[in-house]
């Protein structure tokens, strides 16, 4: 199997070419910039490099020359638009194996690659016979579902994860619903010294306050009605590992006191027991509301807030990381293909345009659900607009009785508040966002 490095900053086009080549039995590694390609080349060997002529941080022809100077036996193909064909032809004289013109022509691509790999065009890529090379190790794939984006927000997020993961600091993850806060927490765990221990995720919003102590710390048989046997709580189950408390702001004040004591003492006492159990855990929490405001209102304990917030991370919305949209879309498409036993290659240009213009109020969770549904409905190689949910085609140009956020977001919010007599719950329903997201928007636009 020939291994190809594909360097292309146009994410949708890059993922399309990658999918096509993988389907044709090539092993493909992608880079979205010259800088990223240089890093990859330091730790991997390739049979072929394909690079765009125009990259955001470097000239593709010069990059080709760099690669050929270090790896003289590795053929390099240039991808170019019609206007740059003359540049590509000149580059061939300076060492490029050939060029691939855009728009993408599948048969041409296969033929050019086959020629570059010195294959007979009738021989399949998996049957390539070449001179002996060093045995290459397969590229390791992380078991995590964390997708490293290329947007500023994603790069900052990845930087913070890398910095805080090796420490023992408590981390508070703040972000809208559906932005992948649990994925971030798991990534921190998997990059820490505790990676080989338990990661226990707890949804605090789903636990009745009467049962919280039992769920967190366990109980002994007979301690209360229904306690028919001993139970190990989340904290003991996470001992020596990491516990992730999602939507921690939903805990009652009494439960907050119990949690604070456990974090301070690093000891727990199961309900109905006189025996204390020492626990060594790292705590990661998450919320989609402003806990500082909750502290001011007296709804959340200030001492607990400072205990869980030794380091905070913002989980960006999908709108904030728009450059990553197609990276996530491709990731969820691959996942949906595996789950549904489908083989959809990618998205039509029309669908890509619809995705780029949609506001994604449900963030990554909505994107994943949309793509899974579309994958199921797609019979061909590409997802077409007919497979998308109806809400993608509802007008977002202005507010009507069927509200939705538009480009004039602040005006939309003010109008919604006016129509509901400043009832924020009803305004959120009109705007088709959750109440906590609306509060974040009110703070952003300084609306009282």
C-alpha positions as CSV (number, residue, x, y, z in Angstrom):
1,X,0.0,0.0,0.0
2,X,1.5,3.3,-1.1
3,X,1.7,6.0,1.6
4,X,0.9,9.6,0.4
5,X,1.3,12.9,2.1
6,X,-1.4,15.3,0.9
7,X,-0.7,19.0,1.5
8,X,-3.7,21.3,0.8
9,X,-5.1,24.2,2.8
10,X,-8.6,24.0,1.2
11,X,-10.1,21.7,3.9
12,X,-13.2,20.5,2.0
13,X,-11.2,19.7,-1.1
14,X,-8.4,18.1,0.9
15,X,-10.8,15.8,2.7
16,X,-12.5,14.9,-0.6
17,X,-9.2,13.9,-2.2
18,X,-8.2,12.0,0.9
19,X,-11.5,10.0,0.9
20,X,-11.1,9.2,-2.7
21,X,-7.5,8.0,-2.4
22,X,-8.3,5.9,0.8
23,X,-11.1,4.3,-1.2
24,X,-8.6,3.4,-3.8
25,X,-6.4,1.6,-1.2
26,X,-3.8,4.3,-0.5
27,X,-2.7,5.3,2.9
28,X,-3.1,9.1,3.2
29,X,-1.8,11.6,5.8
30,X,-3.0,15.2,5.4
31,X,-1.4,18.6,6.2
32,X,-3.1,22.0,5.8
33,X,0.1,24.1,5.7
34,X,3.7,23.9,4.8
35,X,4.7,24.1,8.5
36,X,2.5,21.2,9.4
37,X,3.9,19.2,6.5
38,X,7.5,19.7,7.7
39,X,6.6,18.4,11.1
40,X,4.9,15.3,9.7
41,X,7.9,14.6,7.4
42,X,10.3,14.5,10.4
43,X,8.6,11.4,11.8
44,X,7.1,9.6,8.8
45,X,8.3,8.1,5.5
46,X,6.2,8.5,2.3
47,X,6.1,7.0,-1.1
48,X,4.6,10.1,-2.6
49,X,3.9,13.7,-1.7
50,X,1.1,15.8,-3.3
51,X,1.1,19.5,-2.6
52,X,-0.9,22.5,-3.7
53,X,1.0,25.2,-5.5
54,X,-0.6,27.9,-3.3
55,X,-0.3,27.4,0.4
56,X,-1.2,29.9,3.1
57,X,2.3,30.0,4.7
58,X,4.6,29.1,1.8
59,X,5.0,28.6,-1.9
60,X,4.2,25.0,-3.0
61,X,7.0,24.9,-5.6
62,X,9.6,26.0,-3.0
63,X,8.2,23.4,-0.6
64,X,8.6,20.8,-3.3
65,X,12.3,21.8,-3.7
66,X,12.8,21.5,0.1
67,X,11.3,18.0,0.1
68,X,13.3,16.8,-2.9
69,X,16.5,18.1,-1.2
70,X,15.8,15.9,1.9
71,X,14.1,13.0,0.2
72,X,15.4,12.9,-3.4
73,X,13.8,9.5,-4.1
74,X,10.3,10.5,-3.1
75,X,8.2,11.8,-6.1
76,X,6.3,15.1,-5.6
77,X,3.1,16.0,-7.5
78,X,1.8,19.6,-7.6
79,X,-1.9,20.4,-7.6
80,X,-2.7,23.6,-9.5
81,X,-5.6,25.6,-10.9
82,X,-5.7,26.5,-14.6
83,X,-4.0,29.8,-14.1
84,X,-0.9,28.2,-12.5
85,X,-0.4,25.4,-15.0
86,X,2.6,27.2,-16.5
87,X,4.1,27.4,-13.0
88,X,3.6,23.7,-12.5
89,X,5.2,22.8,-15.9
90,X,8.3,24.9,-14.9
91,X,8.4,23.1,-11.6
92,X,8.6,19.7,-13.4
93,X,11.8,20.8,-14.9
94,X,13.1,21.5,-11.4
95,X,12.2,18.1,-10.0
96,X,8.4,17.7,-9.7
97,X,7.2,14.3,-11.0
98,X,4.0,15.8,-12.6
99,X,1.1,18.0,-11.8
100,X,-2.6,17.5,-11.1
101,X,-5.0,20.1,-12.4
102,X,-8.1,21.4,-10.6
103,X,-11.0,20.8,-10.8
104,X,-10.5,17.3,-9.5
105,X,-10.6,14.6,-12.2
106,X,-10.5,11.1,-10.5
107,X,-9.2,9.2,-13.5
108,X,-6.4,11.7,-14.2
109,X,-5.4,11.7,-10.5
110,X,-5.0,7.9,-10.5
111,X,-3.1,7.9,-13.7
112,X,-0.7,10.6,-12.6
113,X,-0.1,8.9,-9.2
114,X,0.5,5.6,-10.9
115,X,3.0,7.1,-13.3
116,X,4.7,8.9,-10.4
117,X,5.1,5.7,-8.5
118,X,6.5,4.1,-11.7
119,X,3.6,1.7,-12.0
120,X,2.0,0.3,-15.1
121,X,-1.4,2.0,-15.4
122,X,-3.1,-1.4,-15.4
123,X,-1.6,-2.4,-12.0
124,X,-3.5,-1.6,-8.9
125,X,-1.9,0.7,-6.3
126,X,-1.9,-2.1,-3.7
127,X,0.3,-4.3,-6.0
128,X,3.1,-1.7,-6.5
129,X,6.6,-3.2,-6.8
130,X,9.3,-0.8,-5.9
131,X,12.9,-0.9,-4.8
132,X,13.4,-2.1,-1.2
133,X,12.7,0.5,1.5
134,X,12.9,0.6,5.2
135,X,9.9,-1.0,6.9
136,X,7.6,1.8,7.9
137,X,5.5,1.7,11.1
138,X,1.8,2.4,10.7
139,X,0.6,5.8,11.8
140,X,-0.8,5.6,15.3
141,X,-4.4,6.7,15.7
142,X,-5.6,8.0,19.0
143,X,-8.5,6.3,20.6
144,X,-9.8,9.7,21.6
145,X,-12.5,11.4,19.5
146,X,-10.8,14.8,19.9
147,X,-10.4,16.5,16.6
148,X,-7.5,19.0,16.3
149,X,-8.8,21.9,14.3
150,X,-6.9,24.6,12.4
151,X,-8.9,27.7,13.6
152,X,-7.4,30.1,16.1
153,X,-10.0,28.9,18.7
154,X,-9.1,25.3,18.2
155,X,-5.3,25.9,18.3
156,X,-5.7,27.8,21.6
157,X,-7.8,24.9,22.9
158,X,-5.2,22.3,21.9
159,X,-2.5,24.5,23.5
160,X,-4.3,24.6,26.8
161,X,-5.0,20.9,26.8
162,X,-1.3,20.2,26.2
163,X,-0.3,22.5,28.9
164,X,-2.7,21.4,31.7
165,X,-2.9,17.7,31.0
166,X,0.4,16.7,32.6
167,X,-0.4,18.6,35.8
168,X,-2.7,17.7,38.7
169,X,-4.7,20.9,38.4
170,X,-8.5,20.9,38.6
171,X,-9.9,22.1,35.3
172,X,-13.2,23.9,34.6
173,X,-14.4,23.6,31.0
174,X,-16.9,26.4,30.0
175,X,-18.9,26.3,26.8
176,X,-22.3,26.0,25.2
177,X,-24.2,22.7,25.0
178,X,-23.0,20.4,22.3
179,X,-19.5,21.8,22.0
180,X,-17.7,18.6,23.1
181,X,-16.8,19.4,26.7
182,X,-16.7,15.7,27.7
183,X,-14.4,15.1,24.7
184,X,-12.0,17.8,26.0
185,X,-12.1,16.3,29.5
186,X,-11.3,12.9,28.1
187,X,-8.5,14.3,26.0
188,X,-7.0,15.9,29.1
189,X,-7.2,12.5,30.9
190,X,-5.6,10.6,28.0
191,X,-2.7,13.0,27.9
192,X,-2.1,12.8,31.6
193,X,-0.1,10.5,33.9
194,X,-3.5,8.9,34.8
195,X,-4.3,7.8,31.2
196,X,-4.2,4.1,32.0
197,X,-6.7,4.5,34.9
198,X,-10.4,5.1,35.0
199,X,-12.2,8.1,33.5
200,X,-15.6,8.4,35.1
201,X,-18.1,10.9,33.5
202,X,-21.0,12.1,35.6
203,X,-24.0,14.1,34.4
204,X,-24.8,16.2,37.5
205,X,-28.1,17.4,35.9
206,X,-29.5,13.9,35.8
207,X,-29.0,13.1,39.5
208,X,-31.8,13.9,42.0
209,X,-30.4,15.8,44.9
210,X,-31.7,13.2,47.4
211,X,-29.6,10.5,45.7
212,X,-26.5,12.6,44.9
213,X,-24.5,11.6,48.0
214,X,-25.2,7.9,47.3
215,X,-24.2,8.3,43.6
216,X,-21.0,10.2,44.4
217,X,-19.8,8.4,47.5
218,X,-21.7,5.1,47.5
219,X,-23.8,3.5,50.3
220,X,-23.9,0.5,52.6
221,X,-26.7,-2.1,52.6
222,X,-29.7,-1.0,54.6
223,X,-28.6,2.7,54.9
224,X,-31.9,3.8,53.5
225,X,-35.1,2.3,51.9
226,X,-34.1,0.6,48.7
227,X,-30.4,0.1,49.7
228,X,-30.5,-3.7,49.3
229,X,-26.8,-4.0,48.8
230,X,-23.5,-2.1,49.1
231,X,-22.8,0.3,46.3
232,X,-19.6,1.9,45.1
233,X,-19.9,5.6,44.3
234,X,-18.4,7.5,41.4
235,X,-15.5,8.8,43.5
236,X,-14.4,5.4,44.6
237,X,-14.8,4.1,41.1
238,X,-12.5,6.9,39.8
239,X,-9.9,6.4,42.5
240,X,-6.4,7.0,41.0
241,X,-8.0,8.2,37.9
242,X,-10.1,11.2,36.7
243,X,-13.7,12.1,37.5
244,X,-15.6,14.4,35.1
245,X,-18.6,16.3,36.5
246,X,-20.6,17.7,33.7
247,X,-23.1,20.6,34.3
248,X,-21.8,21.0,37.8
249,X,-23.9,24.2,38.2
250,X,-27.0,22.0,38.5
251,X,-25.9,20.6,41.9
252,X,-28.0,21.7,44.9
253,X,-26.4,23.8,47.5
254,X,-26.4,20.8,49.9
255,X,-24.7,18.6,47.3
256,X,-22.1,21.3,46.7
257,X,-21.1,21.3,50.4
258,X,-20.7,17.5,50.3
259,X,-18.6,17.7,47.1
260,X,-16.4,20.5,48.6
261,X,-15.6,18.4,51.7
262,X,-14.7,15.4,49.5
263,X,-12.3,17.6,47.4
264,X,-10.7,19.3,50.4
265,X,-10.2,16.2,52.5
266,X,-9.6,13.7,49.7
267,X,-11.7,11.3,51.7
268,X,-15.3,10.1,51.2
269,X,-17.8,8.4,53.5
270,X,-20.4,6.1,51.9
271,X,-24.0,6.8,53.1
272,X,-24.7,4.9,56.2
273,X,-21.0,4.1,56.9
274,X,-18.7,5.3,59.6
275,X,-15.6,4.4,57.6
276,X,-13.8,7.0,55.5
277,X,-12.2,6.0,52.3
278,X,-9.1,7.9,51.0
279,X,-9.3,8.8,47.3
280,X,-6.7,10.1,44.9
281,X,-8.6,11.6,41.9
282,X,-8.3,14.4,39.5
283,X,-11.4,16.4,39.0
284,X,-12.5,18.0,35.8
285,X,-15.8,19.9,35.7
286,X,-17.9,21.5,33.0
287,X,-20.7,24.0,32.7
288,X,-22.6,25.9,30.1
289,X,-23.6,28.8,32.5
290,X,-21.6,31.6,34.1
291,X,-20.7,30.2,37.5
292,X,-19.3,33.6,38.6
293,X,-22.8,35.0,38.2
294,X,-24.2,32.1,40.1
295,X,-21.7,32.8,42.9
296,X,-22.8,36.4,43.1
297,X,-26.5,35.3,43.3
298,X,-25.7,32.8,46.0
299,X,-26.6,29.8,43.9
300,X,-23.1,28.4,43.8
301,X,-20.5,28.3,46.6
302,X,-17.6,30.5,46.0
303,X,-15.1,28.2,47.8
304,X,-16.2,25.3,45.6
305,X,-15.9,27.5,42.5
306,X,-12.3,28.3,43.3
307,X,-11.6,24.6,44.2
308,X,-12.7,23.4,40.8
309,X,-11.3,26.3,38.8
310,X,-7.6,26.1,39.2
311,X,-7.5,26.3,35.4
312,X,-10.3,27.1,33.1
313,X,-10.7,26.2,29.4
314,X,-13.2,27.7,26.9
315,X,-14.9,25.1,24.7
316,X,-15.5,27.1,21.5
317,X,-18.8,27.0,19.7
318,X,-18.9,25.8,16.1
319,X,-19.4,29.4,14.9
320,X,-16.2,30.3,16.6
321,X,-14.3,27.5,14.8
322,X,-15.9,27.8,11.4
323,X,-12.6,27.0,9.7
324,X,-12.8,23.5,11.3
325,X,-16.4,22.8,10.2
326,X,-15.4,20.4,7.4
327,X,-12.8,18.7,9.5
328,X,-15.6,17.8,12.0
329,X,-18.0,17.0,9.2
330,X,-15.5,14.6,7.7
331,X,-14.8,13.0,11.1
332,X,-18.5,12.5,11.7
333,X,-19.0,11.1,8.2
334,X,-16.3,8.5,8.7
335,X,-17.9,7.6,12.1
336,X,-21.3,7.3,10.5
337,X,-20.0,5.2,7.7
338,X,-18.6,2.7,10.2
339,X,-21.7,2.6,12.3
340,X,-24.1,2.4,9.4
341,X,-21.9,0.2,7.2
342,X,-22.0,2.8,4.5
343,X,-19.3,4.1,2.1
344,X,-20.2,7.7,1.5
345,X,-17.1,9.6,0.2
346,X,-18.1,13.2,1.0
347,X,-20.4,16.2,0.5
348,X,-21.7,17.9,-2.6
349,X,-20.6,21.5,-3.2
350,X,-24.2,22.6,-2.5
351,X,-24.2,20.9,0.9
352,X,-20.8,22.4,1.8
353,X,-22.3,25.8,1.1
354,X,-25.3,25.1,3.2
355,X,-23.2,23.9,6.1
356,X,-21.0,27.0,5.9
357,X,-24.0,29.4,6.0
358,X,-25.9,27.6,8.8
359,X,-25.5,28.8,12.4
360,X,-25.4,25.4,14.2
361,X,-27.2,26.3,17.4
362,X,-26.7,22.7,18.6
363,X,-23.0,22.9,17.8
364,X,-21.0,19.7,17.3
365,X,-23.8,17.5,18.6
366,X,-26.2,18.9,16.0
367,X,-23.6,18.5,13.3
368,X,-23.0,14.9,14.2
369,X,-26.7,14.0,14.3
370,X,-27.3,15.8,11.0
371,X,-24.4,13.9,9.2
372,X,-25.5,10.5,10.7
373,X,-29.0,11.1,9.4
374,X,-27.7,12.3,6.0
375,X,-25.4,9.3,5.7
376,X,-28.3,6.9,6.3
377,X,-30.3,8.6,3.6
378,X,-27.5,8.9,1.0
379,X,-27.5,6.2,-1.7
380,X,-24.6,7.5,-3.8
381,X,-21.1,8.6,-3.1
382,X,-21.9,12.2,-1.9
383,X,-24.4,13.7,0.5
384,X,-26.8,15.9,-1.4
385,X,-29.1,18.6,0.1
386,X,-32.1,16.3,-0.1
387,X,-30.7,14.3,2.8
388,X,-30.5,17.4,5.1
389,X,-33.2,18.2,7.8
390,X,-35.8,20.8,7.0
391,X,-34.4,23.4,9.4
392,X,-31.5,24.0,7.1
393,X,-33.7,25.5,4.5
394,X,-35.7,27.8,6.8
395,X,-35.1,31.5,6.2
396,X,-32.6,33.2,8.5
397,X,-32.8,36.6,6.8
398,X,-35.3,38.2,9.2
399,X,-37.4,37.4,12.3
400,X,-40.9,36.2,11.8
401,X,-43.3,34.2,13.9
402,X,-40.9,31.3,13.3
403,X,-37.8,32.8,14.9
404,X,-34.2,32.0,14.1
405,X,-30.9,33.9,14.6
406,X,-29.6,35.8,11.6
407,X,-26.6,37.9,10.8
408,X,-28.3,40.8,12.8
409,X,-28.0,38.7,16.0
410,X,-28.2,41.6,18.5
411,X,-31.3,43.0,16.8
412,X,-32.9,39.6,16.7
413,X,-32.3,39.1,20.4
414,X,-33.7,42.6,21.2
415,X,-36.8,41.9,19.1
416,X,-37.4,38.6,20.7
417,X,-37.1,40.1,24.2
418,X,-39.6,42.9,23.2
419,X,-42.1,40.4,21.8
420,X,-42.0,38.3,25.1
421,X,-42.0,41.3,27.5
422,X,-38.4,40.5,28.4
423,X,-39.2,36.9,29.3
424,X,-35.9,35.3,28.6
425,X,-37.2,31.7,28.6
426,X,-39.8,32.5,26.0
427,X,-37.3,34.6,24.0
428,X,-34.8,31.7,23.9
429,X,-37.6,29.5,22.5
430,X,-38.3,32.0,19.8
431,X,-34.7,32.2,18.9
432,X,-34.3,28.4,18.9
433,X,-31.5,28.5,21.4
434,X,-31.3,27.3,25.0
435,X,-31.7,29.8,27.9
436,X,-28.1,29.6,29.0
437,X,-26.9,30.4,25.5
438,X,-29.2,33.4,25.5
439,X,-27.7,34.6,28.7
440,X,-24.2,34.3,27.2
441,X,-25.4,36.3,24.2
442,X,-26.9,39.0,26.5
443,X,-23.6,39.4,28.2
444,X,-21.7,39.5,24.9
445,X,-23.9,42.3,23.5
446,X,-24.2,44.0,26.9
447,X,-28.0,43.7,26.9
448,X,-29.6,44.1,30.3
